[in-house]
Amino acid sequence: MSVPTVSSILASALAVVNVMGFALFGIDKLKARLGSRRISEKTLLTVAALFGALGSLLGMVLFHHKVSKKKFYLSVPLLLVAQAALLWILQMGL
């Protein structure tokens, strides 16, 4: 059995947090439709900020959720660009 590399552990962590971001937007949209207690905007944005911006953005678009809120349609794409740039810089070893 091989030992996982740091990059494979990081890739797995990124996948988990992005799936979580995607799922949270879907769950919050469902809760909004059902009129039940919602997931806080702070939680949604925190997950996006913790390298879950791609999943969060996909959830926003696919579920058409929070797309008209300026706080979301500006911050989540900006977070995605910043996260992609940071990952690229780390990958290049700069």
Buried (B, 14 or more C-beta within 10 A) or exposed (E): EEEEEEEEEBEEEBEEBBBBBBBBBBBBBEEBEEEEEBBEEEEBBEBBBBBBBBBBBBBBEEBEBBEEEEEBBEBBBEBBEEBEEEEEEEEEEE
